[in-house]
Amino acid sequence: MLPDGVSLGRLQGPLAALATISPRFTGAVRIDGSGGTGFVLVQGGNPYAAVYQATGENLVLNGDEAYRYLLDRPSLDYELIAYTSEETGAARAVSEEIGCLMSGDGAGPAASAGSLSAGCLEHIARQPGVIAVSVFHEGFALQSLGSADFEQVAAVAEDLLRAGTRITGDMDMGDLSQVILETPVGKLIIAPYRDLSVCVLAKPGANLGLIRLSIRGMQDQAP
C-alpha cells in the first residue's frame, strides 16, 4: 500500500539511532524481523505515522502506541526507504486511510530561532524514562511537555550552562554539548540549542544514552 521509494539499505539497532544516522530522513522505516512487521513514516526527521503487528500474536498497534512500542525495543531489523515529496504525500494519504497517524505531525515547519519544533520536543519526550522536557530562554520556560515545574529551575539551569561553558573554555575542551545532573531519584540533562536551552527530567533508571542521542540529533539539525 505504501510507495516503493528508494531503498537506502538495511540496518539493525534501536529505532532512536535513526536520529543520529540520518537526522533529516524522509521516507519509511520498514520493520521486518522475527518479532513482527510494521513501519514508521518520517518526514524531515519527524515521525508522523506508525504500525506494528507482532508475529504469531493478535497484536496490532497503530499511531503513537505503535511508535512508543517500537522505540522501547532494544534492537530492530529495518530497512530505510527514501521518499520524494510526492511519495510522502501518497504515504500520508495511506496513513490517514488506515488510521495510523500519530498525534505529533511530522510535517510542521522548521523551528524558528525562538522555539523548538513540536516534533523534536515530542521525540525527546517519548524516550524511555523521560518524565518531562522543556525549552527555555533567559530564565523563562517557553515550551514544555510532561509533568514538572520548570519555571522554578529555568534560571538556575541557564546559569549552570554558562558556568559549564566557561569551564570547558578554560580547559580547552571545545564547545559544551550537555550538562548532566544525577541523583538517586532522577536525572536532569541540560543542553544548549541555538539561542535556547533544553532541560530534560528523567527517571533514575532511564536510558541516558538514548536521551543524549536524541538531544545530540536535535543539536546537529540546528542551522
C-alpha positions as a Markdown table, in Angstrom:
| # | Residue | x | y | z |
|---|---|---|---|---|
| 1 | Met | 0.0 | 0.0 | 0.0 |
| 2 | Leu | 2.9 | 2.3 | 0.6 |
| 3 | Pro | 5.0 | 3.9 | -2.2 |
| 4 | Asp | 8.0 | 1.8 | -3.3 |
| 5 | Gly | 10.6 | 4.6 | -2.8 |
| 6 | Val | 14.3 | 4.0 | -3.0 |
| 7 | Ser | 16.0 | 1.6 | -0.6 |
| 8 | Leu | 18.9 | 3.1 | 1.3 |
| 9 | Gly | 19.9 | -0.3 | 2.9 |
| 10 | Arg | 19.1 | -2.4 | 5.9 |
| 11 | Leu | 20.1 | -1.7 | 9.5 |
| 12 | Gln | 20.0 | -3.3 | 12.8 |
| 13 | Gly | 19.7 | -1.5 | 16.1 |
| 14 | Pro | 17.4 | 0.7 | 18.2 |
| 15 | Leu | 15.0 | 3.0 | 16.3 |
| 16 | Ala | 16.2 | 6.0 | 18.3 |
| 17 | Ala | 19.6 | 5.7 | 16.5 |
| 18 | Leu | 18.0 | 6.9 | 13.3 |
| 19 | Ala | 18.1 | 10.5 | 14.6 |
| 20 | Thr | 21.9 | 10.2 | 14.6 |
| 21 | Ile | 22.3 | 8.2 | 11.4 |
| 22 | Ser | 20.0 | 10.4 | 9.3 |
| 23 | Pro | 18.6 | 13.3 | 11.3 |
| 24 | Arg | 16.6 | 14.8 | 8.3 |
| 25 | Phe | 15.4 | 11.5 | 6.9 |
| 26 | Thr | 12.2 | 11.5 | 4.8 |
| 27 | Gly | 10.6 | 8.2 | 4.0 |
| 28 | Ala | 9.6 | 4.8 | 5.5 |
| 29 | Val | 11.3 | 2.7 | 8.1 |
| 30 | Arg | 10.2 | -0.8 | 7.2 |
| 31 | Ile | 10.4 | -3.3 | 10.1 |
| 32 | Asp | 10.6 | -7.0 | 9.1 |
| 33 | Gly | 12.1 | -9.3 | 11.7 |
| 34 | Ser | 11.4 | -12.4 | 13.7 |
| 35 | Gly | 9.4 | -10.4 | 16.3 |
| 36 | Gly | 7.0 | -8.8 | 13.9 |
| 37 | Thr | 6.4 | -6.4 | 10.9 |
| 38 | Gly | 5.4 | -2.8 | 10.5 |
| 39 | Phe | 6.6 | 0.6 | 9.5 |
| 40 | Val | 7.3 | 4.1 | 10.8 |
| 41 | Leu | 6.8 | 7.1 | 8.4 |
| 42 | Val | 9.2 | 10.0 | 8.8 |
| 43 | Gln | 9.3 | 13.5 | 7.3 |
| 44 | Gly | 12.3 | 15.7 | 7.8 |
| 45 | Gly | 13.4 | 13.6 | 10.8 |
| 46 | Asn | 10.0 | 13.7 | 12.5 |
| 47 | Pro | 7.8 | 10.6 | 12.7 |
| 48 | Tyr | 4.2 | 11.1 | 11.8 |
| 49 | Ala | 2.7 | 7.5 | 11.4 |
| 50 | Ala | 3.4 | 4.0 | 12.6 |
| 51 | Val | 2.0 | 0.5 | 12.5 |
| 52 | Tyr | 3.3 | -2.7 | 14.1 |
| 53 | Gln | 2.0 | -6.3 | 14.2 |
| 54 | Ala | 3.7 | -9.0 | 16.4 |
| 55 | Thr | 4.4 | -12.3 | 14.8 |
| 56 | Gly | 2.1 | -15.1 | 15.9 |
| 57 | Glu | 0.1 | -12.8 | 18.2 |
| 58 | Asn | -3.2 | -11.0 | 17.8 |
| 59 | Leu | -1.4 | -7.7 | 18.5 |
| 60 | Val | -1.7 | -4.8 | 16.1 |
| 61 | Leu | -0.6 | -1.3 | 17.2 |
| 62 | Asn | -1.3 | 2.0 | 15.4 |
| 63 | Gly | -0.1 | 5.5 | 15.7 |
| 64 | Asp | 1.5 | 6.7 | 18.9 |
| 65 | Glu | 1.1 | 3.4 | 20.6 |
| 66 | Ala | 3.0 | 1.6 | 17.8 |
| 67 | Tyr | 5.8 | 4.2 | 17.8 |
| 68 | Arg | 6.3 | 4.0 | 21.6 |
| 69 | Tyr | 6.4 | 0.2 | 21.4 |
| 70 | Leu | 9.0 | 0.2 | 18.7 |
| 71 | Leu | 11.0 | 2.9 | 20.4 |
| 72 | Asp | 11.2 | 0.7 | 23.5 |
| 73 | Arg | 12.7 | -2.2 | 21.6 |
| 74 | Pro | 16.5 | -2.5 | 22.2 |
| 75 | Ser | 17.1 | -3.6 | 18.6 |
| 76 | Leu | 15.1 | -3.9 | 15.4 |
| 77 | Asp | 15.8 | -5.1 | 11.9 |
| 78 | Tyr | 14.7 | -2.4 | 9.5 |
| 79 | Glu | 15.1 | -1.0 | 6.0 |
| 80 | Leu | 15.3 | 2.7 | 5.2 |
| 81 | Ile | 13.2 | 3.7 | 2.2 |
| 82 | Ala | 13.6 | 7.2 | 0.9 |
| 83 | Tyr | 10.6 | 9.1 | -0.4 |
| 84 | Thr | 10.2 | 12.1 | -2.7 |
| 85 | Ser | 7.7 | 14.8 | -1.8 |
| 86 | Glu | 5.0 | 13.2 | -4.0 |
| 87 | Glu | 5.6 | 9.8 | -2.4 |
| 88 | Thr | 5.4 | 11.3 | 1.1 |
| 89 | Gly | 2.0 | 12.8 | 0.2 |
| 90 | Ala | 0.8 | 9.4 | -1.0 |
| 91 | Ala | 2.2 | 7.7 | 2.2 |
| 92 | Arg | 0.4 | 10.2 | 4.3 |
| 93 | Ala | -2.9 | 9.5 | 2.5 |
| 94 | Val | -2.5 | 5.8 | 3.1 |
| 95 | Ser | -1.8 | 6.5 | 6.8 |
| 96 | Glu | -5.0 | 8.6 | 7.1 |
| 97 | Glu | -7.0 | 5.8 | 5.4 |
| 98 | Ile | -5.8 | 3.1 | 7.8 |
| 99 | Gly | -5.8 | 5.3 | 10.9 |
| 100 | Cys | -2.2 | 5.1 | 11.9 |
| 101 | Leu | -1.3 | 8.8 | 12.0 |
| 102 | Met | 0.5 | 10.0 | 15.2 |
| 103 | Ser | -0.6 | 12.9 | 17.4 |
| 104 | Gly | 2.7 | 14.7 | 16.7 |
| 105 | Asp | 2.5 | 15.5 | 13.0 |
| 106 | Gly | 6.0 | 15.4 | 11.4 |
| 107 | Ala | 5.1 | 17.9 | 8.6 |
| 108 | Gly | 5.3 | 21.0 | 10.7 |
| 109 | Pro | 7.6 | 23.9 | 9.8 |
| 110 | Ala | 11.2 | 24.0 | 11.0 |
| 111 | Ala | 11.8 | 25.6 | 14.3 |
| 112 | Ser | 12.2 | 29.3 | 14.4 |
| 113 | Ala | 15.1 | 31.0 | 16.4 |
| 114 | Gly | 12.8 | 31.4 | 19.4 |
| 115 | Ser | 11.3 | 27.9 | 19.5 |
| 116 | Leu | 11.8 | 24.2 | 19.1 |
| 117 | Ser | 9.6 | 22.2 | 16.7 |
| 118 | Ala | 6.9 | 20.2 | 18.3 |
| 119 | Gly | 8.2 | 17.1 | 16.6 |
| 120 | Cys | 11.7 | 17.5 | 18.2 |
| 121 | Leu | 10.3 | 18.1 | 21.6 |
| 122 | Glu | 7.9 | 15.1 | 21.4 |
| 123 | His | 10.7 | 12.9 | 20.1 |
| 124 | Ile | 12.7 | 13.6 | 23.3 |
| 125 | Ala | 9.7 | 13.3 | 25.5 |
| 126 | Arg | 9.0 | 9.8 | 24.0 |
| 127 | Gln | 12.3 | 8.4 | 25.0 |
| 128 | Pro | 12.0 | 5.7 | 27.7 |
| 129 | Gly | 12.2 | 7.1 | 31.2 |
| 130 | Val | 11.7 | 10.7 | 30.3 |
| 131 | Ile | 9.3 | 12.5 | 32.7 |
| 132 | Ala | 9.3 | 16.0 | 31.2 |
| 133 | Val | 11.1 | 18.2 | 28.7 |
| 134 | Ser | 11.2 | 22.0 | 28.5 |
| 135 | Val | 12.7 | 24.7 | 26.3 |
| 136 | Phe | 13.6 | 28.0 | 27.9 |
| 137 | His | 15.3 | 31.3 | 27.2 |
| 138 | Glu | 16.7 | 33.9 | 29.5 |
| 139 | Gly | 15.3 | 32.1 | 32.6 |
| 140 | Phe | 11.7 | 31.7 | 31.2 |
| 141 | Ala | 10.2 | 28.4 | 30.1 |
| 142 | Leu | 8.8 | 28.7 | 26.5 |
| 143 | Gln | 7.6 | 25.2 | 25.7 |
| 144 | Ser | 7.1 | 22.2 | 27.9 |
| 145 | Leu | 5.8 | 18.6 | 27.7 |
| 146 | Gly | 5.2 | 16.3 | 30.7 |
| 147 | Ser | 4.8 | 17.0 | 34.4 |
| 148 | Ala | 7.5 | 19.2 | 36.1 |
| 149 | Asp | 7.8 | 22.7 | 37.4 |
| 150 | Phe | 10.4 | 24.1 | 35.1 |
| 151 | Glu | 9.6 | 27.7 | 36.0 |
| 152 | Gln | 11.5 | 27.2 | 39.2 |
| 153 | Val | 14.7 | 25.8 | 37.6 |
| 154 | Ala | 14.9 | 27.6 | 34.3 |
| 155 | Ala | 17.1 | 30.5 | 35.6 |
| 156 | Val | 19.4 | 28.2 | 37.5 |
| 157 | Ala | 19.7 | 25.8 | 34.6 |
| 158 | Glu | 20.9 | 28.6 | 32.3 |
| 159 | Asp | 23.4 | 29.6 | 35.0 |
| 160 | Leu | 24.7 | 26.0 | 35.0 |
| 161 | Leu | 25.1 | 26.1 | 31.2 |
| 162 | Arg | 27.0 | 29.4 | 31.4 |
| 163 | Ala | 29.3 | 28.1 | 34.1 |
| 164 | Gly | 29.9 | 24.9 | 32.1 |
| 165 | Thr | 30.7 | 26.9 | 29.0 |
| 166 | Arg | 33.3 | 28.9 | 31.0 |
| 167 | Ile | 34.9 | 25.7 | 32.4 |
| 168 | Thr | 35.1 | 23.9 | 29.1 |
| 169 | Gly | 36.6 | 27.1 | 27.5 |
| 170 | Asp | 39.2 | 27.4 | 30.3 |
| 171 | Met | 40.2 | 23.8 | 29.9 |
| 172 | Asp | 40.3 | 23.9 | 26.1 |
| 173 | Met | 37.6 | 21.2 | 25.9 |
| 174 | Gly | 35.7 | 22.7 | 23.0 |
| 175 | Asp | 32.0 | 23.7 | 22.9 |
| 176 | Leu | 29.7 | 22.5 | 25.7 |
| 177 | Ser | 27.3 | 19.8 | 24.5 |
| 178 | Gln | 25.3 | 18.8 | 27.6 |
| 179 | Val | 25.3 | 19.1 | 31.4 |
| 180 | Ile | 24.1 | 16.1 | 33.3 |
| 181 | Leu | 22.9 | 16.1 | 37.0 |
| 182 | Glu | 22.2 | 12.7 | 38.6 |
| 183 | Thr | 20.8 | 11.8 | 42.0 |
| 184 | Pro | 19.3 | 8.6 | 43.4 |
| 185 | Val | 15.8 | 9.8 | 42.5 |
| 186 | Gly | 16.3 | 11.1 | 39.0 |
| 187 | Lys | 18.4 | 12.6 | 36.2 |
| 188 | Leu | 18.5 | 16.1 | 34.7 |
| 189 | Ile | 20.1 | 16.9 | 31.3 |
| 190 | Ile | 20.6 | 20.5 | 30.3 |
| 191 | Ala | 21.7 | 21.3 | 26.7 |
| 192 | Pro | 22.2 | 24.4 | 24.6 |
| 193 | Tyr | 20.2 | 24.7 | 21.3 |
| 194 | Arg | 20.9 | 27.8 | 19.2 |
| 195 | Asp | 19.9 | 30.7 | 21.5 |
| 196 | Leu | 17.7 | 28.4 | 23.7 |
| 197 | Ser | 18.3 | 25.9 | 26.4 |
| 198 | Val | 16.7 | 22.4 | 26.7 |
| 199 | Cys | 16.1 | 20.7 | 30.0 |
| 200 | Val | 15.1 | 17.0 | 30.3 |
| 201 | Leu | 13.9 | 15.4 | 33.5 |
| 202 | Ala | 14.2 | 11.6 | 33.6 |
| 203 | Lys | 13.6 | 8.7 | 36.0 |
| 204 | Pro | 16.7 | 7.1 | 37.8 |
| 205 | Gly | 16.6 | 4.0 | 35.6 |
| 206 | Ala | 16.2 | 5.9 | 32.3 |
| 207 | Asn | 18.5 | 5.0 | 29.4 |
| 208 | Leu | 20.7 | 8.1 | 29.4 |
| 209 | Gly | 22.4 | 7.1 | 26.2 |
| 210 | Leu | 19.2 | 7.2 | 24.1 |
| 211 | Ile | 18.2 | 10.6 | 25.7 |
| 212 | Arg | 21.6 | 12.1 | 24.9 |
| 213 | Leu | 21.4 | 10.8 | 21.3 |
| 214 | Ser | 18.0 | 12.4 | 20.8 |
| 215 | Ile | 19.4 | 15.7 | 22.2 |
| 216 | Arg | 22.5 | 15.5 | 20.1 |
| 217 | Gly | 20.5 | 14.7 | 16.9 |
| 218 | Met | 18.4 | 17.8 | 17.6 |
| 219 | Gln | 21.5 | 19.9 | 18.1 |
| 220 | Asp | 23.1 | 18.6 | 14.9 |
| 221 | Gln | 20.0 | 19.8 | 12.9 |
| 222 | Ala | 20.3 | 23.4 | 14.2 |
| 223 | Pro | 21.1 | 25.7 | 11.3 |
